[in-house]
């Protein structure tokens, strides 16, 4: 997930995540909610069937909180894990991971990445999930 500058944040004071998602219409969408040097938090909406390429973040931890829909999460060297609403998953720094939306429903999740660095080596890097 790319760096988020503080001027890109929508400042959702008092808004619910459902309201923010509804304002963006059907997925796909990406809504930056928090941006500081320490952390970035983004609301992601993906359509049914969406999949990320296997990748890793060499300098950041990534946390996923599933709000709606279902997705299969794969972390290097581990079995696939299907996650639905309420699930919380973590991709530790440098660990390859991929996400694939399953079912017919759109997928909504809150993603936190720390630190939030604007560094060339913090871009998403393609990775092998074999471990």
ZAKE-410883 format. One record per residue: residue number from 1; residue in three letters; x, y, z of N, C-alpha, C, CB in turn. Coordinates in Angstrom, 2 decimals. Glycine has a CB too. Layout:
ZAKE-410883
(node NUM; 'ala'; (X; Y; Z); (X; Y; Z); (X; Y; Z); (X; Y; Z)),
...
***
This chain:
ZAKE-410883
(node 1; 'unk'; (0.85; -1.16; 0.00); (0.00; 0.00; 0.00); (0.89; 1.23; 0.00); (-0.96; 0.00; 1.21)),
(node 2; 'unk'; (0.69; 2.13; -0.94); (1.59; 3.27; -1.06); (1.48; 4.26; 0.10); (1.32; 4.00; -2.35)),
(node 3; 'unk'; (2.55; 5.02; 0.26); (2.64; 6.09; 1.25); (1.42; 7.01; 1.16); (3.93; 6.90; 1.06)),
(node 4; 'unk'; (0.96; 7.51; 2.31); (-0.13; 8.47; 2.36); (0.38; 9.76; 2.99); (-1.35; 7.89; 3.15)),
(node 5; 'unk'; (0.29; 10.86; 2.28); (0.68; 12.17; 2.82); (-0.48; 12.72; 3.64); (1.08; 13.16; 1.69)),
(node 6; 'unk'; (-0.16; 13.57; 4.61); (-1.21; 14.08; 5.49); (-2.28; 14.87; 4.74); (-0.59; 14.96; 6.56)),
(node 7; 'unk'; (-1.96; 15.51; 3.63); (-2.96; 16.26; 2.87); (-3.93; 15.35; 2.09); (-2.26; 17.21; 1.90)),
(node 8; 'unk'; (-3.63; 14.04; 2.01); (-4.51; 13.11; 1.29); (-5.62; 12.54; 2.17); (-3.69; 11.96; 0.72)),
(node 9; 'unk'; (-5.56; 12.77; 3.47); (-6.51; 12.19; 4.42); (-7.84; 12.93; 4.33); (-5.96; 12.23; 5.86)),
(node 10; 'unk'; (-8.93; 12.17; 4.44); (-10.25; 12.79; 4.35); (-10.75; 13.34; 5.68); (-11.25; 11.80; 3.82)),
(node 11; 'unk'; (-10.03; 13.10; 6.79); (-10.41; 13.61; 8.11); (-11.85; 13.25; 8.45); (-10.23; 15.13; 8.18)),
(node 12; 'unk'; (-12.12; 11.96; 8.69); (-13.49; 11.49; 8.87); (-14.07; 11.73; 10.27); (-13.56; 10.04; 8.56)),
(node 13; 'unk'; (-13.85; 12.88; 10.87); (-14.34; 13.14; 12.22); (-15.84; 12.89; 12.31); (-14.02; 14.58; 12.64)),
(node 14; 'unk'; (-16.22; 11.90; 13.12); (-17.63; 11.61; 13.36); (-18.30; 10.74; 12.33); (-18.37; 12.86; 13.45)),
(node 15; 'unk'; (-17.65; 10.45; 11.22); (-18.25; 9.60; 10.18); (-17.99; 8.13; 10.50); (-17.68; 9.96; 8.78)),
(node 16; 'unk'; (-18.96; 7.28; 10.19); (-18.74; 5.85; 10.36); (-18.05; 5.30; 9.11); (-20.09; 5.10; 10.63)),
(node 17; 'unk'; (-17.42; 4.14; 9.26); (-16.77; 3.53; 8.10); (-17.80; 3.17; 7.03); (-15.99; 2.27; 8.52)),
(node 18; 'unk'; (-19.00; 2.76; 7.44); (-20.06; 2.46; 6.47); (-20.43; 3.72; 5.68); (-21.30; 1.89; 7.17)),
(node 19; 'unk'; (-20.52; 4.87; 6.36); (-20.84; 6.12; 5.67); (-19.74; 6.50; 4.68); (-21.05; 7.25; 6.69)),
(node 20; 'unk'; (-18.50; 6.34; 5.11); (-17.37; 6.67; 4.23); (-17.38; 5.77; 3.00); (-16.03; 6.53; 4.98)),
(node 21; 'unk'; (-17.62; 4.47; 3.21); (-17.68; 3.53; 2.09); (-18.83; 3.89; 1.15); (-17.84; 2.09; 2.60)),
(node 22; 'unk'; (-19.98; 4.21; 1.71); (-21.16; 4.53; 0.89); (-20.90; 5.76; 0.02); (-22.39; 4.77; 1.78)),
(node 23; 'unk'; (-20.18; 6.75; 0.54); (-19.86; 7.96; -0.23); (-19.02; 7.65; -1.46); (-19.14; 8.96; 0.66)),
(node 24; 'unk'; (-18.29; 6.54; -1.41); (-17.38; 6.20; -2.50); (-18.02; 5.32; -3.56); (-16.18; 5.51; -1.96)),
(node 25; 'unk'; (-19.24; 4.86; -3.32); (-19.92; 4.03; -4.30); (-19.35; 2.63; -4.34); (-19.83; 4.66; -5.67)),
(node 26; 'unk'; (-19.68; 1.88; -5.39); (-19.22; 0.50; -5.47); (-17.70; 0.42; -5.60); (-19.89; -0.21; -6.64)),
(node 27; 'unk'; (-17.12; -0.65; -5.05); (-15.66; -0.83; -5.17); (-15.27; -0.97; -6.64); (-15.19; -2.06; -4.37)),
(node 28; 'unk'; (-14.04; -0.67; -6.97); (-12.90; -0.48; -6.06); (-12.77; 0.97; -5.59); (-11.61; -0.91; -6.76)),
(node 29; 'unk'; (-12.31; 1.12; -4.35); (-11.94; 2.43; -3.84); (-10.89; 2.29; -2.74); (-13.18; 3.17; -3.31)),
(node 30; 'unk'; (-10.21; 3.40; -2.50); (-9.16; 3.48; -1.47); (-9.31; 4.84; -0.82); (-7.70; 3.28; -2.09)),
(node 31; 'unk'; (-9.61; 4.84; 0.49); (-9.85; 6.09; 1.21); (-8.84; 6.22; 2.35); (-11.30; 6.15; 1.75)),
(node 32; 'unk'; (-7.86; 7.12; 2.23); (-6.91; 7.34; 3.32); (-7.60; 8.03; 4.50); (-5.71; 8.19; 2.84)),
(node 33; 'unk'; (-7.48; 7.45; 5.69); (-8.14; 7.99; 6.87); (-7.18; 8.66; 7.85); (-8.88; 6.89; 7.58)),
(node 34; 'unk'; (-6.00; 8.09; 8.00); (-5.00; 8.61; 8.94); (-3.65; 8.58; 8.25); (-4.97; 7.78; 10.27)),
(node 35; 'unk'; (-2.86; 9.64; 8.44); (-1.50; 9.67; 7.90); (-0.61; 10.47; 8.84); (-1.48; 10.28; 6.47)),
(node 36; 'unk'; (0.38; 9.79; 9.38); (1.42; 10.44; 10.16); (2.71; 9.70; 9.83); (1.11; 10.42; 11.72)),
(node 37; 'unk'; (3.83; 10.14; 10.39); (5.07; 9.41; 10.14); (5.01; 8.01; 10.73); (6.26; 10.18; 10.72)),
(node 38; 'unk'; (4.24; 7.85; 11.80); (4.20; 6.56; 12.49); (3.29; 5.54; 11.82); (3.74; 6.77; 13.90)),
(node 39; 'unk'; (2.17; 5.98; 11.21); (1.18; 5.02; 10.72); (0.33; 5.64; 9.60); (0.27; 4.55; 11.87)),
(node 40; 'unk'; (-0.18; 4.76; 8.75); (-1.21; 5.16; 7.80); (-2.35; 4.16; 7.93); (-0.65; 5.23; 6.32)),
(node 41; 'unk'; (-3.57; 4.64; 7.83); (-4.75; 3.79; 7.90); (-5.62; 4.12; 6.71); (-5.53; 3.98; 9.25)),
(node 42; 'unk'; (-6.02; 3.07; 5.98); (-6.76; 3.25; 4.74); (-7.95; 2.30; 4.73); (-5.85; 3.00; 3.50)),
(node 43; 'unk'; (-9.09; 2.80; 4.27); (-10.27; 1.96; 4.05); (-10.23; 1.51; 2.60); (-11.60; 2.74; 4.38)),
(node 44; 'unk'; (-10.18; 0.19; 2.39); (-10.13; -0.39; 1.04); (-11.46; -1.05; 0.73); (-8.96; -1.41; 0.91)),
(node 45; 'unk'; (-11.97; -0.85; -0.47); (-13.12; -1.57; -0.98); (-12.74; -2.25; -2.27); (-14.32; -0.64; -1.18)),
(node 46; 'unk'; (-12.95; -3.55; -2.32); (-12.60; -4.32; -3.52); (-13.81; -5.08; -4.02); (-11.43; -5.29; -3.24)),
(node 47; 'unk'; (-13.97; -5.22; -5.34); (-15.09; -5.99; -5.89); (-14.82; -7.49; -5.78); (-15.33; -5.60; -7.36)),
(node 48; 'unk'; (-15.89; -8.25; -5.94); (-15.77; -9.71; -5.97); (-14.73; -10.11; -7.01); (-17.15; -10.39; -6.28)),
(node 49; 'unk'; (-13.88; -11.07; -6.67); (-12.87; -11.58; -7.59); (-11.56; -10.83; -7.59); (-13.41; -11.56; -8.94)),
(node 50; 'unk'; (-11.49; -9.68; -6.94); (-10.23; -8.92; -6.92); (-9.13; -9.73; -6.22); (-10.43; -7.55; -6.21)),
(node 51; 'unk'; (-7.92; -9.60; -6.71); (-6.78; -10.29; -6.09); (-5.54; -9.40; -6.19); (-6.51; -11.67; -6.76)),
(node 52; 'unk'; (-4.75; -9.40; -5.13); (-3.46; -8.70; -5.17); (-2.41; -9.65; -5.69); (-3.07; -8.16; -3.76)),
(node 53; 'unk'; (-1.33; -9.11; -6.17); (-0.18; -9.94; -6.51); (0.55; -10.26; -5.21); (0.77; -9.23; -7.56)),
(node 54; 'unk'; (1.20; -11.41; -5.13); (2.00; -11.67; -3.94); (3.08; -10.59; -3.82); (2.65; -13.09; -4.00)),
(node 55; 'unk'; (3.20; -10.03; -2.62); (4.14; -8.94; -2.40); (4.56; -8.89; -0.94); (3.52; -7.60; -2.82)),
(node 56; 'unk'; (5.52; -8.02; -0.66); (5.96; -7.82; 0.72); (6.31; -6.36; 0.90); (7.18; -8.74; 1.07)),
(node 57; 'unk'; (6.32; -5.93; 2.15); (6.73; -4.58; 2.49); (8.02; -4.71; 3.29); (5.61; -3.80; 3.32)),
(node 58; 'unk'; (9.14; -4.30; 2.74); (10.44; -4.57; 3.37); (10.67; -3.83; 4.69); (11.52; -4.22; 2.43)),
(node 59; 'unk'; (9.92; -2.73; 4.92); (10.19; -1.94; 6.13); (8.95; -1.68; 6.96); (10.81; -0.63; 5.75)),
(node 60; 'unk'; (7.83; -2.32; 6.67); (6.58; -1.99; 7.38); (5.81; -3.24; 7.79); (5.70; -1.11; 6.51)),
(node 61; 'unk'; (5.08; -3.10; 8.89); (4.10; -4.09; 9.35); (2.76; -3.68; 8.74); (4.04; -4.17; 10.94)),
(node 62; 'unk'; (1.91; -4.67; 8.45); (0.60; -4.37; 7.88); (-0.47; -5.17; 8.62); (0.56; -4.69; 6.36)),
(node 63; 'unk'; (-1.53; -4.47; 9.04); (-2.63; -5.11; 9.76); (-3.92; -4.94; 8.95); (-2.79; -4.51; 11.20)),
(node 64; 'unk'; (-4.70; -6.01; 8.87); (-5.94; -6.02; 8.10); (-7.10; -6.31; 9.05); (-5.89; -7.07; 6.95)),
(node 65; 'unk'; (-8.14; -5.49; 9.02); (-9.36; -5.75; 9.79); (-10.50; -5.84; 8.78); (-9.62; -4.62; 10.88)),
(node 66; 'unk'; (-11.04; -7.05; 8.61); (-12.10; -7.29; 7.64); (-13.42; -6.74; 8.18); (-12.22; -8.81; 7.30)),
(node 67; 'unk'; (-14.08; -5.91; 7.38); (-15.35; -5.31; 7.78); (-16.55; -5.95; 7.09); (-15.34; -3.83; 7.50)),
(node 68; 'unk'; (-16.38; -6.36; 5.83); (-17.49; -6.96; 5.06); (-16.91; -7.85; 3.97); (-18.41; -5.86; 4.45)),
(node 69; 'unk'; (-17.67; -8.87; 3.59); (-17.23; -9.79; 2.55); (-16.26; -10.82; 3.10); (-16.60; -9.02; 1.41)),
(node 70; 'unk'; (-15.67; -11.58; 2.17); (-14.73; -12.64; 2.54); (-13.55; -12.61; 1.57); (-15.42; -14.04; 2.53)),
(node 71; 'unk'; (-12.39; -12.96; 2.09); (-11.20; -13.03; 1.26); (-10.29; -14.13; 1.78); (-10.46; -11.67; 1.23)),
(node 72; 'unk'; (-9.49; -14.66; 0.88); (-8.46; -15.63; 1.24); (-7.16; -14.86; 1.38); (-8.34; -16.79; 0.17)),
(node 73; 'unk'; (-6.53; -14.99; 2.53); (-5.23; -14.37; 2.81); (-4.18; -15.47; 2.78); (-5.23; -13.61; 4.20)),
(node 74; 'unk'; (-3.09; -15.21; 2.11); (-1.97; -16.14; 2.07); (-0.73; -15.41; 2.55); (-1.76; -16.72; 0.64)),
(node 75; 'unk'; (-0.07; -16.00; 3.55); (1.17; -15.46; 4.09); (2.25; -16.50; 3.84); (1.05; -15.12; 5.62)),
(node 76; 'unk'; (3.42; -16.08; 3.38); (4.51; -16.98; 3.00); (4.69; -18.11; 4.00); (5.81; -16.21; 2.86)),
(node 77; 'unk'; (4.74; -19.34; 3.46); (5.02; -20.51; 4.27); (3.86; -21.00; 5.11); (6.14; -20.23; 5.14)),
(node 78; 'unk'; (2.68; -20.38; 5.00); (1.51; -20.78; 5.80); (0.36; -21.17; 4.89); (1.08; -19.65; 6.74)),
(node 79; 'unk'; (-0.57; -21.98; 5.40); (-1.73; -22.32; 4.59); (-2.62; -21.10; 4.36); (-2.54; -23.44; 5.26)),
(node 80; 'unk'; (-3.39; -21.14; 3.29); (-4.35; -20.07; 3.03); (-5.33; -19.98; 4.20); (-5.11; -20.32; 1.69)),
(node 81; 'unk'; (-5.83; -18.76; 4.42); (-6.78; -18.55; 5.51); (-7.92; -17.69; 4.99); (-6.09; -17.89; 6.75)),
(node 82; 'unk'; (-9.14; -18.19; 5.08); (-10.30; -17.42; 4.66); (-10.76; -16.57; 5.84); (-11.45; -18.34; 4.16)),
(node 83; 'unk'; (-10.96; -15.28; 5.58); (-11.33; -14.34; 6.64); (-12.60; -13.59; 6.26); (-10.19; -13.35; 6.92)),
(node 84; 'unk'; (-13.47; -13.41; 7.24); (-14.71; -12.66; 7.06); (-14.79; -11.53; 8.06); (-15.92; -13.58; 7.18)),
(node 85; 'unk'; (-15.94; -10.88; 8.15); (-16.11; -9.74; 9.03); (-15.65; -10.03; 10.46); (-17.55; -9.31; 9.03)),
(node 86; 'unk'; (-14.89; -9.09; 10.99); (-14.36; -9.22; 12.34); (-12.97; -9.81; 12.41); (-15.27; -10.05; 13.16)),
(node 87; 'unk'; (-12.51; -10.43; 11.34); (-11.18; -11.03; 11.33); (-10.10; -9.97; 11.33); (-11.01; -11.95; 10.11)),
(node 88; 'unk'; (-9.02; -10.24; 12.06); (-7.86; -9.36; 12.08); (-6.64; -10.21; 11.74); (-7.69; -8.66; 13.48)),
(node 89; 'unk'; (-5.87; -9.77; 10.75); (-4.69; -10.50; 10.31); (-3.52; -9.54; 10.23); (-4.94; -11.18; 8.95)),
(node 90; 'unk'; (-2.31; -10.08; 10.33); (-1.11; -9.24; 10.31); (-0.08; -9.83; 9.35); (-0.50; -9.10; 11.73)),
(node 91; 'unk'; (0.49; -8.96; 8.53); (1.63; -9.32; 7.69); (2.86; -8.66; 8.32); (1.43; -8.87; 6.17)),
(node 92; 'unk'; (3.70; -9.44; 8.98); (4.91; -8.85; 9.56); (5.83; -8.28; 8.48); (5.66; -9.89; 10.39)),
(node 93; 'unk'; (6.68; -7.39; 8.89); (7.66; -6.76; 8.01); (8.40; -7.82; 7.19); (8.67; -5.92; 8.82)),
(node 94; 'unk'; (8.43; -7.63; 5.88); (9.19; -8.50; 5.01); (8.53; -9.82; 4.64); (10.46; -8.79; 5.63)),
(node 95; 'unk'; (7.35; -10.13; 5.19); (6.69; -11.40; 4.90); (5.80; -11.25; 3.67); (5.85; -11.87; 6.12)),
(node 96; 'unk'; (6.02; -12.11; 2.69); (5.21; -12.09; 1.46); (3.77; -12.45; 1.79); (5.79; -13.07; 0.40)),
(node 97; 'unk'; (2.83; -11.77; 1.12); (1.42; -12.04; 1.34); (0.61; -11.66; 0.10); (0.91; -11.28; 2.58)),
(node 98; 'unk'; (-0.59; -12.22; 0.03); (-1.51; -11.93; -1.06); (-2.92; -12.07; -0.53); (-1.28; -12.89; -2.28)),
(node 99; 'unk'; (-3.86; -11.36; -1.17); (-5.26; -11.38; -0.76); (-6.12; -11.57; -2.00); (-5.66; -10.06; 0.01)),
(node 100; 'unk'; (-7.13; -12.46; -1.88); (-8.04; -12.73; -3.00); (-9.47; -12.72; -2.47); (-7.71; -14.10; -3.69)),
(node 101; 'unk'; (-10.31; -11.86; -3.02); (-11.71; -11.76; -2.61); (-12.46; -12.98; -3.15); (-12.36; -10.44; -3.12)),
(node 102; 'unk'; (-13.23; -13.63; -2.27); (-14.01; -14.81; -2.67); (-15.49; -14.53; -2.45); (-13.56; -16.07; -1.87)),
(node 103; 'unk'; (-16.32; -15.23; -3.18); (-17.76; -15.02; -3.09); (-18.21; -13.90; -4.01); (-18.16; -14.71; -1.65)),
(node 104; 'unk'; (-19.49; -13.57; -3.90); (-20.10; -12.58; -4.79); (-20.19; -11.19; -4.19); (-21.47; -13.03; -5.18)),
(node 105; 'unk'; (-19.87; -11.05; -2.90); (-20.00; -9.77; -2.22); (-18.74; -8.92; -2.35); (-20.33; -9.98; -0.75)),
(node 106; 'unk'; (-18.90; -7.62; -2.36); (-17.71; -6.76; -2.29); (-17.01; -6.97; -0.95); (-18.11; -5.25; -2.47)),
(node 107; 'unk'; (-15.75; -6.63; -0.92); (-14.90; -6.82; 0.26); (-14.50; -5.46; 0.80); (-13.64; -7.68; -0.08)),
(node 108; 'unk'; (-14.63; -5.28; 2.10); (-14.28; -4.01; 2.74); (-13.36; -4.30; 3.91); (-15.57; -3.24; 3.20)),
(node 109; 'unk'; (-12.23; -3.59; 3.97); (-11.32; -3.78; 5.09); (-10.61; -2.49; 5.44); (-10.29; -4.87; 4.77)),
(node 110; 'unk'; (-10.23; -2.43; 6.70); (-9.43; -1.34; 7.22); (-8.00; -1.86; 7.29); (-9.95; -0.83; 8.64)),
(node 111; 'unk'; (-7.05; -1.12; 6.72); (-5.66; -1.55; 6.67); (-4.79; -0.50; 7.36); (-5.20; -1.80; 5.20)),
(node 112; 'unk'; (-3.96; -0.95; 8.27); (-3.01; -0.05; 8.94); (-1.61; -0.51; 8.59); (-3.22; -0.04; 10.50)),
(node 113; 'unk'; (-0.74; 0.44; 8.24); (0.65; 0.15; 7.90); (1.53; 1.06; 8.74); (0.92; 0.35; 6.37)),
(node 114; 'unk'; (2.53; 0.45; 9.36); (3.45; 1.24; 10.19); (4.87; 0.76; 9.95); (3.09; 1.14; 11.69)),
(node 115; 'unk'; (5.78; 1.68; 9.75); (5.59; 3.13; 9.69); (5.07; 3.56; 8.33); (6.89; 3.85; 9.99)),
(node 116; 'unk'; (4.65; 4.82; 8.25); (4.17; 5.43; 7.02); (5.33; 6.25; 6.45); (2.89; 6.32; 7.26)),
(node 117; 'unk'; (6.17; 5.59; 5.67); (7.37; 6.24; 5.16); (7.26; 6.50; 3.66); (8.60; 5.41; 5.45)),
(node 118; 'unk'; (7.73; 7.65; 3.26); (7.84; 7.97; 1.85); (9.26; 7.63; 1.42); (7.50; 9.48; 1.55)),
(node 119; 'unk'; (9.51; 6.32; 1.29); (10.85; 5.83; 0.97); (10.78; 4.93; -0.25); (11.47; 5.08; 2.18)),
(node 120; 'unk'; (11.77; 5.04; -1.12); (11.75; 4.23; -2.34); (11.79; 2.74; -2.03); (12.94; 4.60; -3.23)),
(node 121; 'unk'; (12.39; 2.33; -0.91); (12.43; 0.90; -0.60); (11.22; 0.44; 0.19); (13.69; 0.58; 0.16)),
(node 122; 'unk'; (10.20; 1.30; 0.38); (8.98; 0.87; 1.05); (7.85; 0.64; 0.04); (8.55; 1.91; 2.08)),
(node 123; 'unk'; (8.17; 0.68; -1.23); (7.17; 0.35; -2.23); (6.90; -1.14; -2.15); (7.64; 0.76; -3.66)),
(node 124; 'unk'; (5.75; -1.53; -2.65); (5.40; -2.95; -2.64); (6.35; -3.69; -3.58); (3.91; -3.17; -3.07)),
(node 125; 'unk'; (6.91; -4.76; -3.09); (7.82; -5.57; -3.89); (7.18; -6.91; -4.22); (9.16; -5.78; -3.16)),
(node 126; 'unk'; (7.19; -7.35; -5.48); (6.70; -8.69; -5.80); (7.46; -9.71; -4.96); (6.85; -8.99; -7.32)),
(node 127; 'unk'; (6.77; -10.78; -4.59); (7.42; -11.77; -3.71); (6.86; -13.15; -4.01); (7.21; -11.41; -2.21)),
(node 128; 'unk'; (7.58; -14.14; -3.55); (7.24; -15.54; -3.66); (6.56; -15.98; -2.37); (8.49; -16.41; -3.96)),
(node 129; 'unk'; (5.39; -16.62; -2.47); (4.67; -17.06; -1.28); (5.16; -18.40; -0.74); (3.21; -17.15; -1.59)),
(node 130; 'unk'; (6.10; -19.02; -1.42); (6.58; -20.33; -0.98); (7.28; -20.26; 0.38); (7.53; -20.92; -2.01)),
(node 131; 'unk'; (7.73; -19.12; 0.77); (8.36; -18.98; 2.07); (9.73; -18.56; 1.93); (8.32; -20.23; 2.85)),
***
